[in-house]
Amino acid sequence: MVAAPTIRPAARRQPLPKKRRQAQPRNKTLTVVTALMVAYTLLPLAWLLISATKTQEGLLDSFGLWFADDFALFDNIGRVFTYQDGIYPRWLLNTVFYVVAGAGGATLLSTLAGYGLSKFAFRGRRAVFAVILGAVAVPPTALAVPTFLLFAKMGITDSPWAVIIPTLMAPFSLYLMWTFSNEAVPNEILESARVDGAGEFRIFFKLALPLLAPGTVTALLFNVVMTWNNLFLPLIMLKDRHLYPITLGIYTWNQQSQTVGGDVVFNLVITGSLLAVIPLIAAFLLLQRYWQSGLAAGSVKQ
């Protein structure tokens, strides 16, 4: 007879001791500095929002960072849109037009030029790179007066073109799209498309442009903010108040208090400034994910 095999119970495996997670030490200094930066950023917005709820008398009689007895936010908003025959909506539409034509055009030109400089080799490429870096270092206000003298000889001052044309030149956006194109658009895809017989314009709009979307949105945000907050260039270029952007219009309201017999409307200046900030905040919140990914492009080498 064959003896039946004995089945031994499997040895129980001893559970490996769990490694204790080492608690990462908190940097108190970094926390304090971050909290101070958050307060520094949000405190002016809080003051703007609180002050917009006050009347002209309440601005002078109450504490700046707390509400007054009378809540006049909606009354101030109504007066902003009706003051001086309702000029504020016109300024708002002018600003939107300058942003669409100027910032949109600057973003398109920067995307085209950045892609071309990144993917095409030609003579003088290093010189162009040096010129772009030099243009980034020059503040726009330094070029405002020479631009005004040039436009005055051309006869296009006091017109929308005097604000739009200088806005189309965005060296930082061009440099951003140049560096982003190097990382976001592989050369192998372009070579494959050329082998298949695709033209350069079709390659750009069908293949490259979707890959450049994060960088394009990032450049667009920078251009929108610069155009929306532009004050000095319209100040020296425009005389017709019906062509003013919203920044210059609010500035003229504020300057009324410094003229003899001028109408003091600090409550309207503050409320108008609050309304002018809301579109920028909405744009950043809606396009935040594209903005973050665009800034991070090229930071990690594969």
Backbone torsions as a table, in degrees:
resi	resn	phi	psi	omega
1	MET	NA	142.5	179.0
2	VAL	-92.9	127.7	-178.3
3	ALA	-69.6	138.1	179.2
4	ALA	-69.2	136.0	-180.0
5	PRO	-66.5	140.1	179.1
6	THR	-88.1	134.3	-179.9
7	ILE	-102.2	115.5	179.5
8	ARG	-92.0	139.3	178.0
9	PRO	-64.7	140.2	-179.8
10	ALA	-64.6	138.4	-179.4
11	ALA	-67.6	134.4	179.5
12	ARG	-74.1	130.1	178.0
13	ARG	-79.7	131.4	178.8
14	GLN	-75.0	127.7	179.1
15	PRO	-62.2	135.1	179.0
16	LEU	-67.5	140.3	179.5
17	PRO	-64.0	132.9	-180.0
18	LYS	-74.3	135.9	178.1
19	LYS	-76.6	131.3	178.1
20	ARG	-73.1	129.8	178.0
21	ARG	-72.8	125.9	179.1
22	GLN	-79.3	122.6	-180.0
23	ALA	-67.1	126.7	179.9
24	GLN	-72.8	129.8	-179.0
25	PRO	-67.1	137.3	179.5
26	ARG	-84.1	132.9	178.4
27	ASN	-87.2	102.7	-176.7
28	LYS	-66.1	-35.8	179.8
29	THR	-63.4	-43.4	179.3
30	LEU	-64.2	-38.5	179.0
31	THR	-63.8	-43.0	179.9
32	VAL	-65.4	-43.3	-179.9
33	VAL	-64.3	-40.4	178.3
34	THR	-64.1	-42.5	178.4
35	ALA	-62.7	-39.2	177.7
36	LEU	-65.2	-39.8	178.6
37	MET	-66.5	-38.7	177.1
38	VAL	-64.4	-44.1	178.0
39	ALA	-63.3	-40.5	179.1
40	TYR	-63.5	-33.1	-179.2
41	THR	-79.3	-41.9	-173.9
42	LEU	-87.3	-21.0	-177.3
43	LEU	-62.7	-45.2	176.1
44	PRO	-61.9	-36.6	177.9
45	LEU	-66.8	-38.8	176.8
46	ALA	-63.7	-43.5	178.3
47	TRP	-62.4	-40.7	179.9
48	LEU	-63.8	-43.4	-179.4
49	LEU	-67.0	-43.0	-179.9
50	ILE	-67.1	-42.9	-178.1
51	SER	-67.6	-27.9	179.5
52	ALA	-68.7	-15.7	179.0
53	THR	-89.4	2.8	-174.5
54	LYS	-108.1	154.8	172.8
55	THR	-81.1	176.8	178.3
56	GLN	-60.0	-40.9	178.8
57	GLU	-72.0	-35.6	-179.6
58	GLY	-66.6	-28.8	177.3
59	LEU	-63.9	-33.2	-176.1
60	LEU	-91.7	-22.4	-173.1
61	ASP	-102.7	-8.7	-174.2
62	SER	-118.7	167.3	177.4
63	PHE	-70.5	140.2	-172.3
64	GLY	-64.3	-32.6	-175.7
65	LEU	-103.1	25.3	174.8
66	TRP	-146.6	158.2	-174.7
67	PHE	-73.5	153.2	175.4
68	ALA	-89.2	-179.0	-178.2
69	ASP	-68.8	-36.0	-178.3
70	ASP	-100.0	129.4	177.0
71	PHE	-93.6	106.0	-171.6
72	ALA	-118.6	25.7	-176.6
73	LEU	-61.9	-50.7	-176.4
74	PHE	-69.4	-32.7	175.5
75	ASP	-67.3	-39.5	177.1
76	ASN	-64.9	-40.5	178.7
77	ILE	-62.8	-42.7	177.6
78	GLY	-62.9	-40.1	178.8
79	ARG	-69.5	-32.2	177.6
80	VAL	-61.2	-41.5	-176.7
81	PHE	-81.3	-9.7	179.9
82	THR	-116.2	-9.7	-177.2
83	TYR	-68.2	139.4	-178.5
84	GLN	53.2	52.0	176.7
85	ASP	61.1	32.0	175.6
86	GLY	69.6	43.6	-178.2
87	ILE	-77.6	-22.6	-176.1
88	TYR	-62.2	-46.2	176.4
89	PRO	-58.9	-33.3	177.7
90	ARG	-65.9	-42.4	177.0
91	TRP	-62.7	-37.8	179.4
92	LEU	-65.4	-42.8	177.8
93	LEU	-66.3	-38.0	176.3
94	ASN	-60.6	-42.1	179.8
95	THR	-64.2	-42.2	177.4
96	VAL	-62.1	-40.5	178.3
97	PHE	-64.2	-44.4	178.2
98	TYR	-63.1	-36.7	179.9
99	VAL	-69.5	-44.7	-178.5
100	VAL	-65.8	-45.7	-177.5
101	ALA	-77.0	-44.6	-175.6
102	GLY	-79.9	-58.2	-178.8
103	ALA	-67.5	-40.0	177.6
104	GLY	-65.3	-42.8	177.6
105	GLY	-66.0	-39.3	177.8
106	ALA	-64.0	-38.2	179.0
107	THR	-67.6	-42.0	178.7
108	LEU	-63.4	-46.4	179.6
109	LEU	-65.0	-39.1	179.1
110	SER	-65.7	-39.0	178.8
111	THR	-66.0	-45.4	178.9
112	LEU	-63.9	-46.8	-177.5
113	ALA	-69.3	-40.7	179.3
114	GLY	-63.9	-41.4	177.2
115	TYR	-65.1	-42.9	-179.9
116	GLY	-65.0	-42.8	179.0
117	LEU	-68.0	-27.6	-177.9
118	SER	-81.8	-35.1	-169.9
119	LYS	-109.1	-3.6	180.0
120	PHE	-124.9	133.5	178.4
121	ALA	-96.1	134.6	179.7
122	PHE	-156.2	165.9	179.4
123	ARG	-71.2	143.4	-179.9
124	GLY	82.4	14.1	-178.6
125	ARG	-65.3	-39.9	178.3
126	ARG	-66.8	-35.9	178.2
127	ALA	-65.7	-40.0	176.9
128	VAL	-63.1	-40.3	178.3
129	PHE	-61.9	-41.6	178.9
130	ALA	-65.8	-39.2	179.1
131	VAL	-65.1	-40.5	-179.9
132	ILE	-65.0	-44.6	177.9
133	LEU	-61.7	-40.6	177.3
134	GLY	-65.0	-37.5	178.9
135	ALA	-68.2	-32.8	177.1
136	VAL	-64.1	-35.3	-177.2
137	ALA	-76.1	-16.7	-178.3
138	VAL	-87.7	123.9	178.2
139	PRO	-69.6	145.3	-178.3
140	PRO	-61.0	-31.4	-179.1
141	THR	-64.4	-26.8	178.9
142	ALA	-69.1	-22.9	-179.7
143	LEU	-98.9	-1.5	-175.4
144	ALA	-66.9	-46.5	-178.4
145	VAL	-66.4	-47.7	175.0
146	PRO	-59.2	-35.6	177.4
147	THR	-65.8	-39.2	178.3
148	PHE	-63.5	-43.8	179.5
149	LEU	-63.1	-39.6	178.7
150	LEU	-66.7	-44.6	-179.2
151	PHE	-69.7	-29.9	177.7
152	ALA	-65.1	-39.3	177.1
153	LYS	-69.2	-30.1	178.5
154	MET	-81.7	-14.7	177.6
155	GLY	77.2	29.4	-179.1
156	ILE	-116.3	13.2	173.3
157	THR	-71.2	162.9	-176.7
158	ASP	56.5	42.1	176.5
159	SER	-145.8	159.3	178.5
160	PRO	-59.0	-29.1	-179.5
161	TRP	-63.8	-28.8	179.6
162	ALA	-66.4	-21.6	177.6
163	VAL	-98.0	-34.4	-173.9
164	ILE	-76.3	-45.9	-173.9
165	ILE	-60.2	-48.9	177.5
166	PRO	-62.9	-28.1	-179.7
167	THR	-69.7	-25.2	-179.5
168	LEU	-66.2	-22.6	179.3
169	MET	-88.1	106.4	-177.6
170	ALA	-128.2	85.6	-177.1
171	PRO	-61.4	-38.2	-179.3
172	PHE	-65.3	-41.4	177.9
173	SER	-64.3	-37.6	177.1
174	LEU	-63.7	-44.9	177.8
175	TYR	-64.2	-38.8	178.9
176	LEU	-63.1	-45.3	-179.1
177	MET	-71.1	-29.9	175.9
178	TRP	-62.6	-52.4	-179.4
179	THR	-66.9	-35.7	179.9
180	PHE	-69.0	-36.2	179.7
181	SER	-65.1	-32.7	178.9
182	ASN	-61.2	-34.2	-176.4
183	GLU	-96.8	-31.8	-170.5
184	ALA	-87.6	-26.1	-175.5
185	VAL	-113.5	103.5	178.8
186	PRO	-67.9	141.8	178.9
187	ASN	-67.4	-27.2	-179.5
188	GLU	-64.0	-35.9	178.7
189	ILE	-66.3	-40.3	179.9
190	LEU	-66.3	-41.0	179.3
191	GLU	-65.1	-39.1	178.8
192	SER	-64.3	-40.1	179.4
193	ALA	-67.4	-37.7	178.3
194	ARG	-66.8	-37.4	177.9
195	VAL	-63.8	-35.9	178.8
196	ASP	-75.5	-3.7	175.8
197	GLY	95.7	10.9	-179.4
198	ALA	-76.3	143.2	177.2
199	GLY	-79.8	167.8	-175.9
200	GLU	-66.5	-39.2	179.4
201	PHE	-67.5	-39.1	178.0
202	ARG	-67.4	-38.1	177.5
203	ILE	-62.6	-42.0	-177.6
204	PHE	-66.7	-50.0	-173.3
205	PHE	-77.3	-28.5	-177.4
206	LYS	-93.2	-33.5	-175.3
207	LEU	-110.6	-52.9	-172.1
208	ALA	-73.5	-43.2	-174.6
209	LEU	-60.7	-42.5	174.9
210	PRO	-62.1	-34.9	177.7
211	LEU	-71.2	-25.8	-179.4
212	LEU	-89.9	6.4	-175.3
213	ALA	-58.5	-46.8	179.0
214	PRO	-60.1	-44.4	178.7
215	GLY	-67.2	-36.3	178.6
216	THR	-64.2	-43.1	178.5
217	VAL	-65.5	-37.6	177.7
218	THR	-63.1	-46.6	177.0
219	ALA	-63.2	-37.1	179.3
220	LEU	-63.6	-40.6	179.3
221	LEU	-63.1	-44.3	178.3
222	PHE	-62.2	-43.2	-179.0
223	ASN	-68.3	-37.4	178.6
224	VAL	-63.8	-44.7	-179.6
225	VAL	-64.1	-44.0	-179.8
226	MET	-64.1	-41.1	-179.5
227	THR	-72.6	-40.4	-178.5
228	TRP	-65.7	-37.4	-178.4
229	ASN	-93.0	6.5	-177.3
230	ASN	-67.0	125.4	-179.3
231	LEU	-123.8	-46.8	-170.8
232	PHE	-67.0	-42.0	-179.5
233	LEU	-63.5	-50.7	175.2
234	PRO	-62.5	-29.1	-179.0
235	LEU	-62.5	-39.0	-178.1
236	ILE	-93.2	-14.2	-176.0
237	MET	-96.8	-31.7	-169.2
238	LEU	-110.0	139.6	172.8
239	LYS	-116.1	-32.8	-179.7
240	ASP	-74.3	118.9	-177.5
241	ARG	-66.2	-19.4	178.0
242	HIS	-76.9	-7.6	175.9
243	LEU	-103.4	-0.6	-176.5
244	TYR	-64.3	142.7	164.4
245	PRO	-77.7	175.5	-173.1
246	ILE	-68.4	-32.2	179.3
247	THR	-65.9	-45.7	-179.7
248	LEU	-68.9	-35.1	177.9
249	GLY	-64.2	-46.2	178.1
250	ILE	-64.5	-34.8	177.2
251	TYR	-62.4	-40.9	178.5
252	THR	-67.0	-36.3	174.5
253	TRP	-61.7	-41.5	-180.0
254	ASN	-67.9	-34.0	-178.8
255	GLN	-73.6	-14.0	179.0
256	GLN	-62.0	-28.3	-178.3
257	SER	-71.4	-15.7	-177.7
258	GLN	-98.5	2.2	178.0
259	THR	-104.8	153.7	-179.4
260	VAL	-69.6	122.2	-178.8
261	GLY	77.0	11.2	-179.7
262	GLY	-73.4	152.8	-179.8
263	ASP	-81.5	120.7	-179.8
264	VAL	-87.8	114.3	-176.7
265	VAL	-133.7	56.4	180.0
266	PHE	-62.5	-33.2	179.2
267	ASN	-65.7	-35.1	177.4
268	LEU	-74.2	-34.3	176.8
269	VAL	-62.3	-44.5	-179.0
270	ILE	-69.2	-43.4	179.8
271	THR	-66.2	-40.7	176.3
272	GLY	-63.6	-36.3	176.6
273	SER	-66.5	-38.7	177.6
274	LEU	-63.7	-43.4	178.8
275	LEU	-66.0	-30.4	179.8
276	ALA	-74.6	-22.7	-178.8
277	VAL	-82.4	-27.6	-173.4
278	ILE	-59.4	-44.2	178.6
279	PRO	-61.0	-36.3	178.5
280	LEU	-67.1	-41.8	178.0
281	ILE	-62.5	-42.5	178.8
282	ALA	-63.3	-39.8	179.8
283	ALA	-64.2	-41.9	179.5
284	PHE	-67.5	-39.0	179.9
285	LEU	-67.9	-38.4	-178.4
286	LEU	-74.0	-33.0	-175.0
287	LEU	-109.7	21.0	-174.4
288	GLN	-64.7	-40.9	-176.3
289	ARG	-67.4	-36.9	175.3
290	TYR	-68.1	-37.3	-178.7
291	TRP	-65.0	-44.7	-179.8
292	GLN	-65.3	-44.8	-179.4
293	SER	-67.3	-31.5	178.0
294	GLY	-68.7	-39.3	178.4
295	LEU	-69.7	-31.0	-177.5
296	ALA	-82.7	-9.4	-177.8
297	ALA	-64.8	132.4	178.3
298	GLY	84.8	-2.3	-178.5
299	SER	-78.2	-21.8	179.5
300	VAL	-117.9	127.2	-179.5
301	LYS	-89.1	126.8	-179.2
302	GLN	-73.6	NA	NA
